[in-house]
Amino acid sequence: MNGDWLIRGRDGRLSVYLPSGDAVLCRAERGPDGLWGVPRTVGGDQKLHPGLLGIGQGADGYAHLVSWRPTVPGESGLVHSTHFRPRLTALDWTPVGHPDRTGDRTGVPAVAVDAEGRAHLFVRNKAGGVSMLAQREKGGWDPWRDLKGSDVHQDLAAVTGESGRVELYAAVPGAILHWRQLEPGAQPVLEEAMEARIRPGTLRALATSPETTTLYYTDDSGDLCAWRPGGKPLTLLPSAGPGPVSAVRCELDGHDCTLLAQRSASGRVAFAAYPTEQESAGAWWTESGPQLPADAEVSLALDENDRVAAATLSPSTGQLLVTRRKDEPGLALEAWREV
C-alpha cells in the first residue's frame, strides 16, 4: 500500500484499508467505545491485482483509492474509488485508463488530494518517467500528463501541502526528484533534483509548515534522513528497520511535533518524536508492542480527539493491531489490541 491506510474519516471515526486477495477491505470504528465493525469490500465486485493500492485523503475527509485491475490478457488498467464516510459504502471502482494507453502494470500508484477535493493520481510509465491524472472540479478527469523523468523507482511519495497544492517526490539512481504545483490546479513542474543514494521503497512525505513539505527516506548507509526542497538533507537517526516510516504531526505537551513510526529490525514498532522541522533537536527510537511478522506495516493518524493512534497490519496473516496515546503527558500508549 502507498499512503496512509489508517485515516480519520469525516465523521471522526478511524478506519483502515486492508488488501485481501483481489479486493480491498475497509474496517471502521463503530463508535467512541473502541469497537470496530466487520470488514467490508470497497468498490463493488471489481477484481483487482493484489498489493498495488494507492490511498490519499483530502481536507474534506474523503478517501480516494486507486488500484490496478486486469483487463484483457497481459494488460491492466487503473481504477479509482471515493469513500465519503468509513461506515458508508464506497463508490464502485471506476476505470481511469493507463498512463501509456495500453499495457500491463507499470508501478504502484500514489494519490494526493488538493484543497478543492480533486484527486491527483501519479504512477510510473513504461518509459521510466512519471505520468499524472487529475480530477476535474466538476467531475470527470483531465487527460493523462507526462511529467517526464527517467529511471524512476516505482514507489512514489505524493503529498498535499498546507497551501492545498500537490507535490510529488520520486527516487532515481543517485537522486531525488521533486515536482510541485505553482498554482492550484496547475500541472506540477519538476523543480529540483537533489543528489542522494536511497534505499528503494523508503519514501514518505509530510506537510510540515505552511510553505514546505518534508521527505523522509533511508539512505544507502541505513540512516533515516529528512529533506525539504531548497535545503540540504539532514540525518535524523539510524533507521529502525528496512521499510518506510509513517509520519504524523501532533501536539505533545504543548509542542508541535512530528511523530515517526517504523517496524524495527526486532519485529516491534519503534516510535520517535521531535519538534517539527527541528531535526537538530535529535530523536531516538522507543519500541512498543509485540513482535510482528516480517511483512507487517505501520500507520499513524489522529483520532477525533486529536490523540495519536497507531495501527499495524500483516498482509500474510490479516492481523490488525491498534493502540492510542494515553491521556497523560509524554507519549505513553495504551496496550496494543487486536481488532
VOBA-634846 format. One record per residue (C-alpha): residue number from 1; residue in one letter; x negated, y negated, z. Coordinates in steps of 0.05 Angstrom, whole numbers, plus 32768, in hexadecimal, padded with zeros to 4 digits. Layout:
N
NUM / a / X / Y / Z
...
//
This chain:
339
1 / m / 8000 / 8000 / 8000
2 / n / 7FE9 / 7FB9 / 7FF0
3 / g / 8002 / 7F83 / 801E
4 / d / 8022 / 7F80 / 8063
5 / w / 8050 / 7FBC / 8069
6 / l / 8066 / 7FA9 / 80B0
7 / i / 8091 / 7F6A / 80A9
8 / r / 80C2 / 7F40 / 80D0
9 / g / 8102 / 7F39 / 80A8
10 / r / 8131 / 7EFF / 80A0
11 / d / 815A / 7F19 / 80DB
12 / g / 811D / 7F1C / 8108
13 / r / 811A / 7F68 / 8108
14 / l / 80D9 / 7F8D / 80F8
15 / s / 80D8 / 7FBE / 80BF
16 / v / 80A4 / 7FEB / 809E
17 / y / 809E / 8005 / 8057
18 / l / 8088 / 804D / 8050
19 / p / 8072 / 8071 / 8011
20 / s / 8092 / 80B5 / 800D
21 / g / 8084 / 80E0 / 7FD0
22 / d / 80A4 / 80BE / 7F94
23 / a / 80CB / 808B / 7FBE
24 / v / 80C2 / 8052 / 7FF0
25 / l / 80E6 / 8054 / 8033
26 / c / 80F7 / 801C / 8063
27 / r / 8100 / 8022 / 80AE
28 / a / 811B / 7FE8 / 80D5
29 / e / 8127 / 7FD6 / 811E
30 / r / 816F / 7FDE / 8132
31 / g / 816C / 7FA7 / 8166
32 / p / 8142 / 7F87 / 819D
33 / d / 8143 / 7FC8 / 81C5
34 / g / 8109 / 7FE3 / 819C
35 / l / 8132 / 801B / 817B
36 / w / 8126 / 8027 / 8131
37 / g / 8156 / 803F / 80FC
38 / v / 814C / 807B / 80CE
39 / p / 8123 / 8074 / 808E
40 / r / 814A / 805A / 8052
41 / t / 8134 / 805E / 8009
42 / v / 8123 / 801C / 7FE9
43 / g / 8139 / 800B / 7FA2
44 / g / 8169 / 8043 / 7F91
45 / d / 8159 / 8085 / 7F6F
46 / q / 8120 / 806E / 7F42
47 / k / 80E4 / 809D / 7F47
48 / l / 80A2 / 807B / 7F54
49 / h / 8059 / 808C / 7F4F
50 / p / 8040 / 809B / 7F96
51 / g / 8013 / 806B / 7FBC
52 / l / 8013 / 802E / 7F8E
53 / l / 803D / 7FFB / 7FB4
54 / g / 8034 / 7FB0 / 7FBA
55 / i / 805B / 7F89 / 7FEE
56 / g / 8064 / 7F3E / 7FF7
57 / q / 8091 / 7F13 / 8022
58 / g / 80AA / 7ECC / 8019
59 / a / 80B8 / 7E95 / 804B
60 / d / 8101 / 7EA8 / 8044
61 / g / 80F2 / 7EEC / 8063
62 / y / 8102 / 7F13 / 8024
63 / a / 80D4 / 7F4E / 8014
64 / h / 80BE / 7F59 / 7FCC
65 / l / 80A5 / 7F9E / 7FB8
66 / v / 8083 / 7FB3 / 7F78
67 / s / 806E / 7FF9 / 7F63
68 / w / 8060 / 8024 / 7F26
69 / r / 8092 / 8055 / 7F09
70 / p / 8088 / 808A / 7ED3
71 / t / 80A9 / 8078 / 7E90
72 / v / 8097 / 80A5 / 7E55
73 / p / 8061 / 80DB / 7E5A
74 / g / 801D / 80BA / 7E67
75 / e / 8039 / 8075 / 7E72
76 / s / 8054 / 804D / 7EAD
77 / g / 8076 / 800B / 7EBC
78 / l / 807C / 7FDD / 7EF7
79 / v / 80BC / 7FD4 / 7F1E
80 / h / 80D2 / 7F9F / 7F51
81 / s / 8104 / 7F9F / 7F8B
82 / t / 811A / 7F69 / 7FBC
83 / h / 812E / 7F7A / 8003
84 / f / 8154 / 7F41 / 8022
85 / r / 815E / 7F5E / 8068
86 / p / 813F / 7F9D / 8084
87 / r / 8181 / 7FBC / 809A
88 / l / 81A2 / 7FAE / 8056
89 / t / 8197 / 7FD7 / 8017
90 / a / 8160 / 7FBC / 7FEA
91 / l / 816F / 7FAB / 7FA2
92 / d / 8164 / 7FE2 / 7F6F
93 / w / 8120 / 7FE6 / 7F4E
94 / t / 811E / 7FBA / 7F10
95 / p / 80EC / 7FC7 / 7ED8
96 / v / 80BD / 7F8C / 7ECD
97 / g / 8090 / 7FA9 / 7E98
98 / h / 8046 / 7FB7 / 7E91
99 / p / 800B / 7F86 / 7E8F
100 / d / 7FF5 / 7FA5 / 7E4C
101 / r / 803C / 7FB1 / 7E32
102 / t / 8030 / 7FFC / 7E32
103 / g / 8002 / 802D / 7E54
104 / d / 7FF8 / 8050 / 7E96
105 / r / 7FEA / 8033 / 7EDC
106 / t / 7FB2 / 8000 / 7EDE
107 / g / 7FAC / 7FF0 / 7F28
108 / v / 7FCF / 7FE4 / 7F6A
109 / p / 7FFE / 7FA8 / 7F64
110 / a / 7FF9 / 7F6D / 7F93
111 / v / 8033 / 7F3D / 7FA3
112 / a / 8038 / 7EF6 / 7FBE
113 / v / 8077 / 7ECC / 7FC5
114 / d / 8074 / 7E80 / 7FBC
115 / a / 809A / 7E4A / 7FE3
116 / e / 80D5 / 7E4E / 7FB3
117 / g / 80DC / 7E99 / 7FBF
118 / r / 80BF / 7EAF / 7F7C
119 / a / 8098 / 7EEF / 7F7C
120 / h / 8055 / 7EF0 / 7F59
121 / l / 803C / 7F35 / 7F44
122 / f / 7FF2 / 7F41 / 7F37
123 / v / 7FD2 / 7F7F / 7F1B
124 / r / 7F93 / 7F93 / 7EF7
125 / n / 7F9B / 7F9D / 7EAC
126 / k / 7F7A / 7FD1 / 7E7F
127 / a / 7F45 / 7F9E / 7E69
128 / g / 7F2D / 7F99 / 7EB2
129 / g / 7F49 / 7F53 / 7EBE
130 / v / 7F87 / 7F3D / 7EE5
131 / s / 7FCD / 7F32 / 7ECA
132 / m / 8006 / 7F0E / 7EED
133 / l / 8052 / 7F0F / 7EE9
134 / a / 807B / 7ED9 / 7F0D
135 / q / 80C5 / 7ED3 / 7F1C
136 / r / 80ED / 7E99 / 7F02
137 / e / 810F / 7E70 / 7F37
138 / k / 8154 / 7E7C / 7F19
139 / g / 814A / 7EC6 / 7F09
140 / g / 8122 / 7EF0 / 7ED9
141 / w / 80D8 / 7EF1 / 7ECD
142 / d / 80A6 / 7EC7 / 7EA6
143 / p / 807A / 7EEB / 7E72
144 / w / 803C / 7F10 / 7E89
145 / r / 8000 / 7EE3 / 7E8F
146 / d / 7FB7 / 7EF8 / 7E88
147 / l / 7F8E / 7ED8 / 7EC0
148 / k / 7F4D / 7EF3 / 7EA2
149 / g / 7F14 / 7F11 / 7EC9
150 / s / 7EEE / 7F52 / 7EBB
151 / d / 7ED9 / 7F91 / 7EE1
152 / v / 7F0D / 7F80 / 7F17
153 / h / 7F16 / 7FB3 / 7F4E
154 / q / 7F5D / 7FCE / 7F4F
155 / d / 7F6D / 7FB5 / 7F95
156 / l / 7F81 / 7F6B / 7F95
157 / a / 7F92 / 7F3C / 7FCE
158 / a / 7FCB / 7F0C / 7FC1
159 / v / 7FDF / 7ED7 / 7FF4
160 / t / 800C / 7E9A / 7FFA
161 / g / 7FEC / 7E5D / 801B
162 / e / 8011 / 7E31 / 804D
163 / s / 801B / 7E01 / 8012
164 / g / 8047 / 7E36 / 7FF2
165 / r / 8017 / 7E40 / 7FB7
166 / v / 7FFE / 7E85 / 7FA4
167 / e / 7FB6 / 7E9B / 7FA4
168 / l / 7F93 / 7EDB / 7F8F
169 / y / 7F51 / 7EFC / 7FA1
170 / a / 7F30 / 7F34 / 7F7B
171 / a / 7EEE / 7F58 / 7F81
172 / v / 7EBF / 7F65 / 7F46
173 / p / 7E79 / 7F83 / 7F47
174 / g / 7E4F / 7F52 / 7F70
175 / a / 7E84 / 7F1C / 7F7A
176 / i / 7EC9 / 7F06 / 7F91
177 / l / 7EF8 / 7EE0 / 7F62
178 / h / 7F2B / 7EAE / 7F7C
179 / w / 7F68 / 7E94 / 7F55
180 / r / 7F96 / 7E5D / 7F70
181 / q / 7FD4 / 7E38 / 7F59
182 / l / 7FC5 / 7DEE / 7F53
183 / e / 8010 / 7DDD / 7F50
184 / p / 804E / 7E04 / 7F66
185 / g / 8064 / 7E33 / 7F2F
186 / a / 8024 / 7E2A / 7F07
187 / q / 7FF9 / 7E62 / 7EEE
188 / p / 7FC1 / 7E70 / 7F20
189 / v / 7F7C / 7E5C / 7F05
190 / l / 7F39 / 7E7C / 7F14
191 / e / 7F18 / 7E49 / 7F41
192 / e / 7EDB / 7E6B / 7F5E
193 / a / 7EAF / 7EA8 / 7F5B
194 / m / 7E87 / 7EB6 / 7F99
195 / e / 7E4C / 7EE6 / 7F9B
196 / a / 7E59 / 7F20 / 7FCA
197 / r / 7E51 / 7F6B / 7FCD
198 / i / 7E92 / 7F88 / 7FE4
199 / r / 7EAA / 7FCD / 7FF7
200 / p / 7EE5 / 7FDD / 7FC9
201 / g / 7F2A / 7FDD / 7FE9
202 / t / 7F1A / 7FAE / 8023
203 / l / 7F38 / 7F6B / 800D
204 / r / 7F6D / 7F49 / 8039
205 / a / 7F82 / 7F00 / 8035
206 / l / 7FA5 / 7ED3 / 8067
207 / a / 7FBE / 7E8B / 8067
208 / t / 7F96 / 7E6A / 809F
209 / s / 7FA2 / 7E1E / 8098
210 / p / 7FCE / 7DEE / 806F
211 / e / 7F9A / 7DED / 8037
212 / t / 7F73 / 7E2D / 803C
213 / t / 7F78 / 7E78 / 803B
214 / t / 7F44 / 7EA8 / 8057
215 / l / 7F2E / 7EE8 / 8035
216 / y / 7F15 / 7F22 / 8061
217 / y / 7EEA / 7F59 / 8042
218 / t / 7EB5 / 7F8B / 8055
219 / d / 7E71 / 7F81 / 8034
220 / d / 7E43 / 7FB9 / 801E
221 / s / 7E1E / 7FB7 / 8061
222 / g / 7E5E / 7FC7 / 8087
223 / d / 7E6B / 7F81 / 80A4
224 / l / 7EB0 / 7F62 / 80A4
225 / c / 7EAA / 7F1D / 8083
226 / a / 7ED8 / 7EE1 / 807C
227 / w / 7ED7 / 7EB2 / 8040
228 / r / 7EFD / 7E72 / 8031
229 / p / 7EF5 / 7E58 / 7FEA
230 / g / 7EC6 / 7E1C / 7FE6
231 / g / 7E9B / 7E36 / 801F
232 / k / 7E6C / 7E6F / 802D
233 / p / 7E80 / 7EB3 / 8048
234 / l / 7E78 / 7EBD / 8093
235 / t / 7E68 / 7EFF / 80B4
236 / l / 7E9B / 7F0B / 80EC
237 / l / 7E88 / 7F4E / 810A
238 / p / 7E78 / 7F95 / 80F4
239 / s / 7EB4 / 7FB7 / 80D3
240 / a / 7ED8 / 7FE7 / 8102
241 / g / 7EE8 / 8018 / 80CB
242 / p / 7EE8 / 8024 / 8080
243 / g / 7F2A / 8005 / 8069
244 / p / 7F45 / 7FBE / 8065
245 / v / 7F59 / 7F96 / 80A2
246 / s / 7F9F / 7F7E / 80B1
247 / a / 7FA2 / 7F35 / 80C7
248 / v / 7FD6 / 7F08 / 80E7
249 / r / 7FD5 / 7EC3 / 8106
250 / c / 7FF1 / 7EBF / 814C
251 / e / 7FF0 / 7E96 / 818C
252 / l / 7FC5 / 7EB3 / 81C3
253 / d / 7FC5 / 7E8E / 8205
254 / g / 7FD7 / 7E4D / 81E2
255 / h / 7FA3 / 7E53 / 81AA
256 / d / 7FAD / 7E5D / 815F
257 / c / 7F89 / 7E9F / 8154
258 / t / 7F80 / 7ED2 / 811C
259 / l / 7F88 / 7F1A / 8131
260 / l / 7F68 / 7F51 / 8109
261 / a / 7F77 / 7F9C / 810C
262 / q / 7F55 / 7FD7 / 80EA
263 / r / 7F53 / 8022 / 80F2
264 / s / 7F10 / 802E / 8112
265 / a / 7EDC / 8063 / 8103
266 / s / 7EF2 / 8086 / 8143
267 / g / 7F39 / 808C / 8128
268 / r / 7F5A / 805A / 8157
269 / v / 7F73 / 8014 / 8147
270 / a / 7F41 / 7FDC / 8154
271 / f / 7F57 / 7F94 / 8161
272 / a / 7F2E / 7F54 / 815F
273 / a / 7F46 / 7F0C / 8169
274 / y / 7F25 / 7EC8 / 8161
275 / p / 7F3B / 7E7F / 8159
276 / t / 7F55 / 7E76 / 8113
277 / e / 7F1E / 7E60 / 80E2
278 / q / 7EEB / 7E5E / 811A
279 / e / 7EC3 / 7E9C / 8108
280 / s / 7E87 / 7E80 / 812D
281 / a / 7EAC / 7E8A / 816F
282 / g / 7EA0 / 7ED5 / 8166
283 / a / 7ECE / 7F11 / 816B
284 / w / 7EC8 / 7F59 / 8183
285 / w / 7EF1 / 7F98 / 817A
286 / t / 7F1D / 7FB7 / 81B0
287 / e / 7F3A / 7FFB / 81A1
288 / s / 7F81 / 8010 / 81B2
289 / g / 7FB0 / 804B / 81AA
290 / p / 7FA5 / 8094 / 8198
291 / q / 7F78 / 80B1 / 8163
292 / l / 7F98 / 80AE / 811E
293 / p / 7F92 / 80D7 / 80DE
294 / a / 7F5D / 80C0 / 80AD
295 / d / 7F90 / 80A3 / 807D
296 / a / 7FB4 / 8079 / 80B2
297 / e / 7FBF / 802F / 80A2
298 / v / 7FCD / 7FF6 / 80D2
299 / s / 7FF7 / 7FB8 / 80C8
300 / l / 8006 / 7F7A / 80F3
301 / a / 8041 / 7F4B / 80F8
302 / l / 8064 / 7F1C / 8129
303 / d / 80A8 / 7F32 / 8145
304 / e / 80E5 / 7F06 / 814F
305 / n / 80C6 / 7EE9 / 818E
306 / d / 8083 / 7EDC / 816B
307 / r / 8062 / 7F14 / 8192
308 / v / 802D / 7F3C / 816D
309 / a / 8045 / 7F80 / 8155
310 / a / 8019 / 7FB6 / 8136
311 / a / 802A / 7FF6 / 8112
312 / t / 8002 / 8031 / 80F7
313 / l / 8019 / 8060 / 80C0
314 / s / 7FFB / 80A1 / 80A8
315 / p / 8014 / 80B2 / 8062
316 / s / 7FFE / 80FB / 8069
317 / t / 8025 / 8107 / 80A9
318 / g / 805A / 80D0 / 80A6
319 / q / 804A / 80BD / 80ED
320 / l / 805D / 8075 / 80FE
321 / l / 8045 / 8056 / 813F
322 / v / 8055 / 8010 / 8158
323 / t / 8041 / 7FE2 / 8191
324 / r / 804B / 7F9A / 81A7
325 / r / 8025 / 7F67 / 81CF
326 / k / 803B / 7F65 / 8218
327 / d / 8059 / 7F25 / 8234
328 / e / 801A / 7F13 / 825A
329 / p / 7FD8 / 7EED / 824D
330 / g / 7FA5 / 7F0B / 821E
331 / l / 7FB2 / 7F40 / 81EA
332 / a / 7FCB / 7F79 / 8216
333 / l / 7FF6 / 7FA9 / 81ED
334 / e / 8030 / 7FD6 / 8200
335 / a / 8026 / 8021 / 81FB
336 / w / 8027 / 803A / 81B3
337 / r / 8066 / 8062 / 81A3
338 / e / 807D / 808B / 8169
339 / v / 80BC / 8077 / 8144
//
